């Protein structure tokens, strides 16, 4: 009974204070954990939509919309703007004030899809409206006669569900610190998107817009990125593409997140000691480049009767580290195995900056 209680206690979250002056946190999983899934290094996405911000003045004058198939949806939504520390909310939109015309100012058919009240019932509580063109493949101008403020901002969002002209993007997800060129392949079918067909924007995790340009299939940053990790969110590349397909203008937008990464923690060889009574202790020396809270997760192994390597238990330890330090990892196991004892499936985590690193051992 006492032995069973000891095993249960070893599998719950505890703060080890006797052996660790800086109060490292130790957790032994109830079951051996599988190795972590391989980290994402490349990201691929498709888009059959585009969006653009326009002013109230532009919306009253007329904004071109590009639609090439009958199955589509156009949503126009007010967007709040910030000036001098204040938030300005534009007026809600009135669907009956919208109209569509061609390049010669001749009115084109338009189908009302959803007024503001219907959009609210569908979960859009931002004062937006939805509509659909009655004629496609024409140079359509969308405008409103509503009395909007010139400086207010609105989002025009066009979706062509099931379109054959999907924009495909493939980008690097994990970017090395100080790297200023990131591969960003943009294509539409067999057609590679040209540099002059791309308008590229870069946003920091804090929402700040940064300088960037698109050049030979790469996003080129004017300055090195400053924020490490994903504690405040991801960096984001936004590509707005305008190209020609079979003589028709096709517009697409896509957002590709990525993380700015650096190896902030490294480890030396771990040493495992058998304490007896199926208790083991591993010491893992580490060094960090930036102060913060770090963690290690690893599985203890030993040799079975036939010489096979047996996974015994998985433990995770976290603590504050400022420079050189070591993790003390206690293991309590239920199987009797033989030496040598080794750690496998090692994963180091920078919890302050939310970065993970797989580590061979």
The 8 nearest C-alpha neighbors of each residue, nearest first, counted from 0:
[[1, 3, 2, 4, 5, 6, 7, 8],
 [0, 2, 4, 3, 5, 6, 7, 8],
 [3, 1, 5, 4, 0, 6, 7, 8],
 [4, 2, 0, 6, 5, 1, 7, 8],
 [3, 5, 7, 1, 6, 2, 8, 0],
 [6, 4, 2, 8, 3, 7, 9, 1],
 [7, 5, 9, 3, 4, 8, 2, 10],
 [8, 6, 4, 10, 9, 5, 3, 11],
 [7, 9, 5, 10, 6, 11, 4, 12],
 [8, 10, 6, 7, 11, 5, 331, 27],
 [9, 11, 27, 7, 8, 29, 28, 6],
 [12, 10, 8, 9, 26, 13, 27, 7],
 [11, 13, 26, 25, 10, 14, 27, 24],
 [14, 12, 25, 15, 24, 11, 26, 9],
 [15, 13, 24, 16, 25, 23, 22, 12],
 [14, 16, 22, 23, 17, 19, 13, 24],
 [17, 15, 19, 22, 18, 14, 20, 23],
 [16, 18, 19, 15, 20, 22, 14, 21],
 [17, 19, 16, 15, 20, 327, 22, 23],
 [20, 18, 16, 22, 21, 17, 15, 23],
 [19, 21, 22, 16, 18, 17, 23, 15],
 [22, 20, 19, 23, 318, 319, 16, 320],
 [23, 21, 16, 19, 20, 15, 14, 24],
 [22, 24, 318, 317, 21, 15, 19, 14],
 [23, 25, 14, 317, 316, 13, 15, 318],
 [26, 24, 316, 13, 315, 14, 12, 23],
 [25, 27, 12, 315, 314, 11, 28, 316],
 [28, 26, 314, 10, 313, 315, 9, 11],
 [27, 29, 30, 313, 10, 314, 26, 31],
 [30, 28, 10, 27, 31, 11, 312, 313],
 [31, 29, 28, 32, 312, 313, 27, 311],
 [30, 32, 312, 313, 28, 311, 33, 29],
 [33, 31, 313, 30, 34, 28, 298, 312],
 [34, 32, 35, 31, 344, 36, 298, 313],
 [33, 35, 344, 36, 32, 345, 343, 346],
 [36, 34, 37, 33, 344, 346, 357, 38],
 [35, 37, 38, 34, 33, 39, 357, 344],
 [38, 36, 35, 39, 357, 34, 40, 356],
 [37, 39, 36, 40, 35, 357, 355, 356],
 [38, 40, 41, 37, 172, 173, 42, 36],
 [39, 41, 172, 173, 171, 38, 42, 174],
 [42, 40, 171, 172, 170, 39, 43, 169],
 [41, 43, 170, 169, 172, 171, 44, 40],
 [44, 42, 169, 168, 170, 41, 45, 167],
 [43, 45, 168, 167, 169, 42, 46, 255],
 [46, 44, 167, 166, 165, 168, 47, 43],
 [45, 47, 166, 165, 48, 253, 167, 251],
 [48, 46, 165, 159, 158, 162, 160, 251],
 [49, 47, 158, 251, 157, 46, 159, 252],
 [48, 50, 252, 251, 157, 156, 250, 158],
 [49, 51, 156, 155, 157, 252, 154, 48],
 [52, 50, 155, 154, 53, 156, 49, 153],
 [51, 53, 154, 153, 155, 152, 54, 50],
 [54, 52, 153, 152, 57, 154, 51, 58],
 [55, 53, 152, 57, 56, 151, 150, 153],
 [54, 56, 149, 58, 151, 147, 57, 148],
 [55, 57, 149, 54, 59, 58, 60, 150],
 [58, 56, 60, 54, 59, 55, 61, 53],
 [57, 59, 55, 61, 142, 60, 56, 62],
 [58, 60, 143, 56, 142, 57, 61, 144],
 [61, 59, 57, 58, 142, 56, 62, 143],
 [60, 62, 142, 58, 141, 140, 59, 57],
 [61, 63, 141, 140, 58, 142, 57, 64],
 [64, 62, 140, 139, 141, 65, 61, 138],
 [65, 63, 139, 140, 62, 66, 141, 138],
 [64, 66, 249, 250, 63, 248, 67, 139],
 [65, 67, 135, 68, 136, 64, 159, 71],
 [68, 66, 136, 135, 65, 69, 249, 247],
 [69, 67, 70, 66, 135, 71, 159, 136],
 [68, 70, 71, 135, 67, 134, 132, 133],
 [71, 69, 68, 159, 160, 72, 161, 162],
 [72, 70, 159, 158, 69, 160, 131, 68],
 [71, 73, 158, 131, 157, 130, 74, 159],
 [74, 72, 157, 130, 129, 156, 131, 158],
 [73, 75, 129, 156, 128, 155, 76, 157],
 [76, 74, 155, 127, 154, 128, 156, 129],
 [75, 77, 127, 154, 153, 126, 78, 74],
 [78, 76, 153, 89, 152, 154, 127, 126],
 [79, 77, 153, 152, 76, 80, 154, 89],
 [78, 80, 88, 87, 89, 86, 77, 81],
 [81, 79, 87, 86, 78, 82, 88, 152],
 [82, 80, 86, 85, 87, 84, 83, 79],
 [81, 83, 85, 84, 86, 80, 87, 79],
 [84, 82, 85, 81, 86, 80, 87, 79],
 [83, 85, 82, 81, 86, 87, 80, 79],
 [86, 84, 82, 81, 83, 87, 80, 88],
 [85, 87, 81, 80, 88, 79, 82, 84],
 [88, 86, 80, 79, 81, 89, 85, 82],
 [87, 89, 79, 86, 90, 80, 78, 77],
 [90, 88, 151, 77, 79, 87, 91, 78],
 [89, 91, 92, 88, 147, 77, 126, 148],
 [90, 92, 126, 89, 77, 127, 93, 125],
 [91, 93, 126, 127, 90, 94, 128, 115],
 [94, 92, 95, 96, 91, 115, 114, 145],
 [93, 95, 96, 114, 97, 128, 92, 111],
 [96, 94, 97, 93, 98, 111, 114, 143],
 [95, 97, 143, 144, 94, 93, 145, 98],
 [98, 96, 143, 95, 94, 142, 144, 99],
 [97, 99, 142, 141, 143, 96, 100, 109],
 [100, 98, 141, 107, 140, 106, 139, 142],
 [101, 99, 106, 107, 105, 140, 104, 139],
 [100, 102, 139, 104, 103, 105, 138, 140],
 [101, 103, 104, 138, 139, 100, 140, 105],
 [104, 102, 101, 105, 100, 106, 138, 139],
 [105, 103, 101, 100, 102, 106, 140, 99],
 [106, 104, 100, 101, 103, 107, 102, 99],
 [105, 107, 100, 99, 104, 101, 108, 98],
 [108, 106, 100, 99, 109, 105, 101, 134],
 [109, 107, 133, 132, 134, 106, 110, 99],
 [110, 108, 132, 133, 131, 107, 111, 99],
 [111, 109, 131, 130, 132, 112, 133, 108],
 [110, 112, 130, 113, 131, 109, 129, 94],
 [113, 111, 130, 129, 110, 131, 114, 128],
 [114, 112, 129, 117, 128, 118, 111, 130],
 [113, 115, 128, 117, 116, 94, 118, 129],
 [114, 116, 118, 128, 117, 126, 127, 119],
 [115, 117, 119, 118, 114, 120, 113, 126],
 [118, 116, 120, 114, 113, 119, 115, 121],
 [117, 119, 121, 115, 123, 120, 116, 113],
 [120, 118, 123, 124, 116, 122, 121, 117],
 [119, 121, 117, 118, 122, 116, 123, 124],
 [122, 120, 118, 119, 123, 117, 124, 116],
 [121, 123, 119, 120, 124, 118, 117, 125],
 [124, 122, 119, 118, 125, 121, 127, 120],
 [123, 125, 119, 126, 122, 118, 127, 120],
 [124, 126, 127, 123, 76, 77, 91, 119],
 [127, 125, 91, 115, 124, 92, 76, 77],
 [128, 126, 76, 75, 125, 115, 92, 77],
 [127, 129, 114, 115, 75, 74, 113, 94],
 [130, 128, 74, 113, 112, 73, 75, 114],
 [129, 131, 112, 111, 73, 110, 72, 113],
 [130, 132, 110, 72, 109, 73, 111, 133],
 [133, 131, 109, 134, 110, 108, 135, 130],
 [132, 134, 108, 109, 110, 131, 135, 107],
 [133, 135, 132, 108, 107, 137, 136, 109],
 [134, 136, 137, 67, 66, 68, 132, 69],
 [137, 135, 67, 66, 138, 134, 247, 68],
 [138, 136, 135, 139, 101, 134, 66, 65],
 [139, 137, 101, 102, 140, 136, 63, 65],
 [138, 140, 101, 137, 100, 64, 63, 99],
 [141, 139, 63, 100, 62, 61, 99, 101],
 [140, 142, 99, 62, 61, 98, 63, 139],
 [143, 141, 61, 58, 59, 98, 97, 60],
 [142, 144, 97, 59, 96, 145, 58, 98],
 [143, 145, 96, 59, 146, 97, 142, 98],
 [144, 146, 143, 96, 147, 93, 59, 92],
 [145, 147, 144, 148, 59, 143, 55, 149],
 [148, 146, 55, 145, 149, 90, 56, 151],
 [147, 149, 151, 55, 150, 146, 56, 89],
 [148, 150, 56, 55, 151, 147, 54, 57],
 [151, 149, 148, 54, 55, 152, 56, 147],
 [150, 152, 55, 148, 54, 89, 149, 153],
 [153, 151, 54, 78, 53, 55, 77, 150],
 [154, 152, 77, 78, 53, 76, 52, 54],
 [153, 155, 52, 76, 75, 51, 156, 53],
 [154, 156, 75, 51, 50, 74, 52, 153],
 [155, 157, 50, 74, 73, 49, 154, 75],
 [156, 158, 73, 49, 48, 72, 50, 74],
 [159, 157, 48, 72, 71, 160, 47, 73],
 [160, 158, 71, 47, 162, 48, 70, 161],
 [159, 161, 162, 158, 71, 70, 47, 48],
 [162, 160, 159, 163, 47, 70, 165, 164],
 [161, 163, 164, 160, 159, 165, 47, 68],
 [164, 162, 165, 161, 188, 47, 187, 160],
 [163, 165, 162, 187, 166, 188, 47, 249],
 [166, 164, 47, 46, 163, 187, 45, 162],
 [165, 167, 187, 46, 45, 186, 251, 164],
 [166, 168, 45, 186, 185, 44, 187, 165],
 [169, 167, 185, 44, 184, 43, 45, 170],
 [168, 170, 43, 184, 42, 183, 44, 185],
 [171, 169, 183, 42, 182, 41, 172, 184],
 [170, 172, 41, 173, 40, 182, 42, 181],
 [173, 171, 257, 41, 40, 42, 170, 258],
 [174, 172, 258, 40, 171, 257, 259, 260],
 [173, 175, 259, 260, 258, 172, 176, 171],
 [176, 174, 260, 178, 261, 259, 177, 173],
 [175, 177, 261, 178, 260, 259, 174, 224],
 [178, 176, 223, 179, 175, 224, 225, 259],
 [179, 177, 176, 175, 180, 223, 174, 181],
 [178, 180, 220, 219, 223, 177, 181, 222],
 [181, 179, 219, 218, 178, 217, 220, 182],
 [182, 180, 218, 217, 183, 171, 219, 179],
 [181, 183, 217, 170, 171, 216, 218, 184],
 [184, 182, 170, 217, 216, 169, 218, 181],
 [183, 185, 169, 216, 168, 182, 170, 186],
 [186, 184, 168, 192, 167, 191, 183, 169],
 [187, 185, 191, 192, 167, 190, 166, 188],
 [186, 188, 166, 190, 165, 167, 164, 189],
 [187, 189, 190, 186, 164, 165, 166, 167],
 [190, 188, 187, 191, 186, 192, 167, 164],
 [189, 191, 187, 188, 186, 192, 185, 244],
 [192, 190, 186, 185, 193, 187, 189, 188],
 [191, 193, 186, 185, 190, 196, 194, 187],
 [194, 192, 196, 195, 191, 197, 215, 216],
 [193, 195, 196, 197, 214, 213, 215, 192],
 [194, 196, 193, 197, 198, 213, 192, 214],
 [197, 195, 193, 241, 194, 240, 242, 192],
 [198, 196, 240, 195, 194, 239, 199, 238],
 [197, 199, 239, 238, 240, 196, 200, 213],
 [198, 200, 238, 237, 197, 212, 213, 239],
 [199, 201, 237, 236, 211, 238, 202, 198],
 [202, 200, 236, 209, 208, 235, 211, 237],
 [203, 201, 208, 235, 207, 206, 234, 209],
 [202, 204, 234, 206, 207, 205, 208, 235],
 [205, 203, 232, 233, 234, 206, 231, 202],
 [204, 206, 203, 207, 231, 232, 202, 234],
 [207, 205, 203, 204, 202, 208, 234, 235],
 [206, 208, 203, 202, 205, 209, 204, 201],
 [209, 207, 202, 201, 206, 203, 210, 200],
 [208, 210, 201, 202, 207, 211, 203, 200],
 [211, 209, 221, 220, 201, 208, 212, 222],
 [212, 210, 220, 219, 221, 201, 200, 209],
 [211, 213, 219, 218, 199, 214, 220, 210],
 [214, 212, 218, 217, 194, 219, 199, 216],
 [213, 215, 217, 216, 194, 212, 218, 219],
 [216, 214, 217, 194, 213, 193, 218, 183],
 [215, 217, 184, 183, 214, 182, 213, 218],
 [218, 216, 182, 183, 214, 181, 215, 213],
 [217, 219, 213, 181, 180, 212, 183, 182],
 [218, 220, 180, 212, 211, 179, 217, 213],
 [221, 219, 211, 179, 222, 210, 180, 218],
 [220, 222, 210, 211, 219, 223, 179, 212],
 [221, 223, 220, 224, 179, 210, 209, 211],
 [224, 222, 177, 179, 225, 220, 178, 221],
 [225, 223, 226, 222, 177, 176, 259, 179],
 [224, 226, 223, 227, 176, 259, 177, 222],
 [227, 225, 224, 228, 259, 204, 203, 229],
 [228, 226, 259, 260, 352, 225, 229, 261],
 [227, 229, 352, 353, 354, 260, 259, 258],
 [228, 230, 232, 231, 353, 233, 352, 258],
 [229, 231, 352, 353, 232, 228, 351, 233],
 [232, 230, 229, 204, 205, 233, 228, 352],
 [233, 231, 229, 204, 230, 234, 205, 228],
 [234, 232, 204, 229, 258, 257, 256, 235],
 [233, 235, 203, 204, 257, 256, 202, 258],
 [234, 236, 256, 202, 255, 201, 257, 233],
 [235, 237, 201, 255, 254, 200, 256, 238],
 [238, 236, 254, 200, 253, 199, 201, 255],
 [237, 239, 199, 253, 252, 198, 240, 197],
 [240, 238, 252, 198, 197, 251, 199, 237],
 [239, 241, 197, 251, 250, 196, 252, 238],
 [242, 240, 250, 196, 249, 251, 197, 248],
 [241, 243, 249, 248, 196, 240, 250, 244],
 [242, 244, 248, 247, 246, 249, 245, 241],
 [243, 245, 247, 246, 248, 249, 242, 164],
 [246, 244, 247, 243, 248, 249, 242, 164],
 [245, 247, 244, 243, 248, 249, 242, 136],
 [248, 246, 244, 243, 245, 249, 136, 67],
 [247, 249, 243, 242, 244, 250, 65, 246],
 [250, 248, 242, 241, 243, 247, 65, 244],
 [251, 249, 241, 240, 49, 242, 65, 248],
 [250, 252, 49, 240, 48, 239, 47, 166],
 [253, 251, 49, 239, 238, 48, 240, 50],
 [252, 254, 238, 237, 46, 255, 239, 251],
 [255, 253, 237, 236, 238, 235, 256, 252],
 [254, 256, 236, 235, 237, 253, 257, 170],
 [257, 255, 235, 234, 233, 236, 254, 172],
 [258, 256, 172, 234, 233, 173, 235, 255],
 [257, 259, 173, 233, 228, 260, 174, 234],
 [258, 260, 174, 227, 228, 176, 175, 173],
 [261, 259, 175, 176, 228, 174, 227, 258],
 [260, 262, 176, 263, 175, 259, 227, 228],
 [263, 261, 264, 260, 265, 356, 288, 354],
 [262, 264, 288, 287, 261, 289, 265, 349],
 [265, 263, 287, 262, 286, 288, 285, 266],
 [266, 264, 286, 285, 287, 263, 267, 262],
 [265, 267, 285, 284, 286, 268, 283, 264],
 [266, 268, 284, 285, 269, 283, 265, 286],
 [269, 267, 270, 283, 266, 284, 360, 282],
 [268, 270, 283, 282, 267, 271, 281, 284],
 [269, 271, 282, 281, 268, 283, 272, 341],
 [272, 270, 281, 280, 340, 282, 269, 341],
 [271, 273, 280, 279, 274, 281, 270, 340],
 [272, 274, 279, 275, 278, 280, 271, 277],
 [275, 273, 279, 278, 272, 276, 280, 277],
 [276, 274, 277, 278, 273, 279, 272, 331],
 [275, 277, 278, 274, 273, 279, 331, 332],
 [278, 276, 275, 332, 331, 279, 333, 335],
 [277, 279, 331, 274, 276, 275, 330, 273],
 [280, 278, 273, 330, 274, 272, 329, 331],
 [279, 281, 329, 272, 328, 271, 330, 273],
 [280, 282, 271, 328, 270, 327, 272, 283],
 [281, 283, 327, 270, 269, 326, 328, 271],
 [282, 284, 269, 326, 325, 285, 281, 327],
 [285, 283, 325, 267, 266, 324, 282, 326],
 [286, 284, 266, 325, 324, 265, 323, 267],
 [285, 287, 323, 265, 322, 264, 324, 266],
 [288, 286, 264, 322, 263, 289, 265, 323],
 [287, 289, 263, 264, 322, 290, 286, 321],
 [290, 288, 287, 263, 291, 321, 322, 264],
 [291, 289, 321, 320, 322, 288, 287, 292],
 [290, 292, 351, 319, 320, 293, 289, 321],
 [291, 293, 319, 318, 350, 351, 320, 349],
 [292, 294, 349, 350, 317, 348, 318, 319],
 [295, 293, 317, 348, 316, 347, 318, 349],
 [294, 296, 347, 316, 315, 346, 348, 317],
 [295, 297, 315, 346, 345, 314, 316, 347],
 [298, 296, 345, 344, 313, 314, 343, 342],
 [297, 299, 313, 343, 342, 312, 344, 314],
 [298, 300, 342, 311, 312, 341, 310, 313],
 [301, 299, 310, 341, 309, 311, 340, 342],
 [300, 302, 340, 309, 336, 308, 337, 338],
 [303, 301, 308, 337, 306, 307, 336, 309],
 [302, 304, 306, 307, 336, 305, 309, 308],
 [305, 303, 306, 302, 307, 336, 337, 308],
 [306, 304, 303, 307, 302, 308, 309, 337],
 [307, 305, 303, 302, 304, 308, 337, 309],
 [306, 308, 303, 302, 305, 309, 304, 301],
 [307, 309, 302, 301, 303, 300, 306, 310],
 [308, 310, 300, 301, 302, 303, 311, 307],
 [311, 309, 300, 299, 312, 298, 308, 301],
 [310, 312, 300, 299, 332, 309, 31, 334],
 [311, 313, 31, 298, 299, 310, 332, 314],
 [314, 312, 298, 31, 297, 28, 27, 32],
 [315, 313, 27, 26, 296, 297, 28, 298],
 [316, 314, 296, 26, 295, 25, 27, 297],
 [315, 317, 25, 294, 295, 24, 26, 296],
 [318, 316, 294, 24, 293, 23, 295, 25],
 [319, 317, 23, 292, 293, 320, 24, 294],
 [318, 320, 292, 291, 293, 321, 21, 317],
 [321, 319, 291, 290, 322, 292, 318, 324],
 [320, 322, 290, 291, 289, 287, 319, 323],
 [323, 321, 287, 286, 320, 324, 288, 290],
 [324, 322, 286, 285, 287, 321, 325, 320],
 [325, 323, 285, 284, 286, 322, 320, 326],
 [326, 324, 284, 283, 285, 327, 282, 323],
 [325, 327, 283, 282, 328, 284, 316, 324],
 [326, 328, 282, 281, 325, 329, 283, 280],
 [327, 329, 281, 280, 326, 282, 330, 316],
 [330, 328, 280, 279, 281, 327, 331, 278],
 [331, 329, 279, 278, 280, 332, 328, 312],
 [330, 332, 278, 277, 9, 279, 6, 329],
 [333, 331, 277, 334, 311, 312, 330, 278],
 [332, 334, 277, 335, 331, 311, 6, 312],
 [335, 333, 332, 336, 311, 277, 309, 303],
 [334, 336, 333, 277, 337, 332, 303, 301],
 [337, 335, 303, 302, 301, 334, 338, 304],
 [338, 336, 302, 301, 303, 339, 335, 340],
 [339, 337, 340, 301, 302, 336, 341, 273],
 [338, 340, 301, 337, 341, 302, 300, 271],
 [339, 341, 301, 338, 300, 271, 299, 342],
 [342, 340, 300, 299, 339, 343, 301, 271],
 [341, 343, 299, 298, 297, 300, 360, 345],
 [342, 344, 298, 345, 297, 360, 299, 341],
 [345, 343, 34, 297, 298, 346, 342, 35],
 [344, 346, 297, 358, 343, 296, 357, 359],
 [345, 347, 357, 296, 358, 295, 356, 344],
 [348, 346, 295, 356, 294, 355, 357, 296],
 [349, 347, 355, 294, 293, 350, 354, 356],
 [348, 350, 293, 354, 353, 351, 352, 355],
 [351, 349, 353, 293, 292, 352, 348, 354],
 [350, 352, 292, 291, 349, 353, 230, 293],
 [351, 353, 228, 230, 350, 349, 354, 229],
 [354, 352, 350, 230, 229, 228, 349, 351],
 [353, 355, 349, 228, 348, 352, 350, 356],
 [356, 354, 348, 347, 349, 353, 357, 346],
 [357, 355, 347, 346, 348, 358, 354, 262],
 [356, 358, 346, 345, 347, 355, 359, 344],
 [359, 357, 345, 346, 356, 360, 347, 344],
 [358, 360, 345, 357, 344, 343, 346, 342],
 [359, 343, 358, 342, 268, 345, 269, 344]]
